[in-house]
């Protein structure tokens, strides 16, 4: 069984099955050839009376190509499941709370995907700095000096009530100390971590 699985995994793929997936910086302009003409041709042979389904690439707006020189601004999109905080906002820098530590992103940053942990997201525009507390999410840094930041929850740090944070931290700490099951411990630990990050953001 193991040999068979290994053979299947290492079996060479024919050139007809290989597909090149474009990066977001290489999305074709409207009116260009479809991203996967082989799929469309195969679809029409099987179901000629129905148009082929559209892929996410069909709905993506083309982005500028990677510039030959480093631009002066970083273009940021910062979205939540229910709102768009920043849309194509040109800024000088953002500092994101990556799981590996605070990460500063400037124009010309290398392409990166970073997981977000609870912490402060700072948006720097000249002398103005806007800070958000984010719970979790991902940041996609593209080679063309675009950054897409997707957070599960976010709130401007100046709208956070410090007294409620202290109260929540005390409550979840008590729950963690009295937890009996693994589920109770995990839920309490998440609450402690979140409120500790909030407290650090407010006091730091």
N, C-alpha and C positions, 0 to 999 in steps of 0.2 A: 504493500500500500504506500509506504514512504517513498519507494523508488518511483512508483507511478506518479505520485504527486510532484516529486522533484523533476521528473521528466516533463510534466505538463508546465511547471513553472519556468523551466529553462528552455522550452521549445521555442525556436526562432519564430518571429512574427513576420509574415509576408509583407512586402512593401505596400500591397493594396490595402492592408488592414491598418497600416500606420497612419495616424492623423496628427497633424501639427496644430496645437492649440495656441492661439495668439495670446500674448499678454495684453493687459488693459491699455498699454501704451502703443499697441500695434493693431487696435481695432480698425477694421476697414472703414473708409468713408462711405456715407450713404450713396447707394447706386453702384458700388463696386460689386465684384463677383461674390457669391455667397461663401461663407467661411468653410463649408464642407460640401462642395459640389458633388462628390462621389455619393454622399448620403442622399442628396436630393434626386440624383439620377436613379439610384436603387429604389427609392421610395416611389417614384413615378412609374417604374416598371411593375411594381406590385400593386399600387393603388393609384392609378393614373387620374381618377376623377376627384381626388382630394389633394389639396395643397399640402406640401410637407410642413410639419410643425416647426414653429420658430423656436430658436434656442435663446438663452439669455443674451448671447452676443448680438442678436438681432435688435435688441432694445437698448444697447449701450451706446452712448454718445462717444464719438471718437475723441481721444485725448491727444494733446500735442505730443509730438515725438520727443525723444530724449534730446535736449538741446546740446549744441556743440560746446557751449560755455555754461558755467553755473549761473542760474538766474539769481536775482537779488531777493526774490520773495519765495516763500513756501506756500503753496495753495492747499488749504485744509478743508475737508468735509468732516464734520463731526455730527453724527446722527445717533438717535435713540430709537427704540422700537415705535415710539409714539410721537416723535418730534425730530426736527432738524435744527440743531443748535447753530451750526455754522455750515454755510453752503458756498463752496468755491471762494473762501475767504483768504485773501493774501496776507500773510503774516511774516514776521521775521524768524520766529522759532516757536516750537512747541516742546514742552517737557512732559513726557508720558510716564505713568507709573507702571513700567513693565515688570513682569514676574521676575526678571533677572536684576532689577534695580531701576532707578530713575534714568531715563534715556532722553537726551536732548536731540532734537531733529532740526537740522538747518537745511536750507536749500542745497541740493546736490548730494543729499544723504544717500548712502547705498541702499538698494532695494532690500526691505526687511519686513518680516511679519512678526509682531510681538504680541504676546498675551498680556492683558492688563490685569493688575491686581488692585484691590481697594487702595485708593490713594489720590493724590492731587494731580490733575492735568492742568498745566499752565500754558496759556496762549500769550505769546509776547508780540506786541505790535508797537514798535517805537518804544516810548517810555511807559506805555500802558500794558499792564499784565492782568489778564482775566483768569481766575482760578476756578476750576470745577472739581468737586469730589466725585469720582467714578467708582462704581462698585466692582465691575469686571467688564471684560470685552476683549476686543482685538484692535490692533493698529496695523494698517497696511501702508508701508512707505514705498512709494514707487520711484523708479529711477529718473522720472521726468519732473521731480520736485513736487509731486502731489502726495498728500497724505490723507487716507481715509481712516477715521477713528470711529469705531462702532462700540458703544457702551450699553450695557443692560439698564443701568440707572445712572443718572448724573444730576447734580444740583450745584448751582453757584455756591462757593464756600461761604459767602457772606450771608446766605440764607439758612445756614445750619445753626440750630439752637444748642449752645454748649451745655446747658443744663440738662436737656433731654439726652444728649450723648452720654453724659456722666451717669444719668439714671439708667439708661439702657445697658451701659457697660457693667454697672453693678448688678443688674438683674440677670444678665447672661452669665456673669461670673458665678453668681450663686447657683444658677441652673447647672452650670458645668460641674461645680463641686458636689452637687446632689444627684447628678445623673446616674441612672442605674443601668441603662441599656446602651449599646453602641450607637443606636439611632439618636437617643437623647443627647449623648456626648457630642456626636457630630453636629447636630443642630445648634447646641449651645456653643460649640467651638467656633462655628461660622459667625454667630452673633458676637462673640468676644473679639474675633479677628476684625470684623467690620467696625465695631464701635471703637476698638483700639486704634485702627487706622484713622477714623474720624477724629478721635481725640488728639492724636499726634498731629493731624493736619491743622487743627485749631490752635494747639499750643506751640507748634513748631513754626 
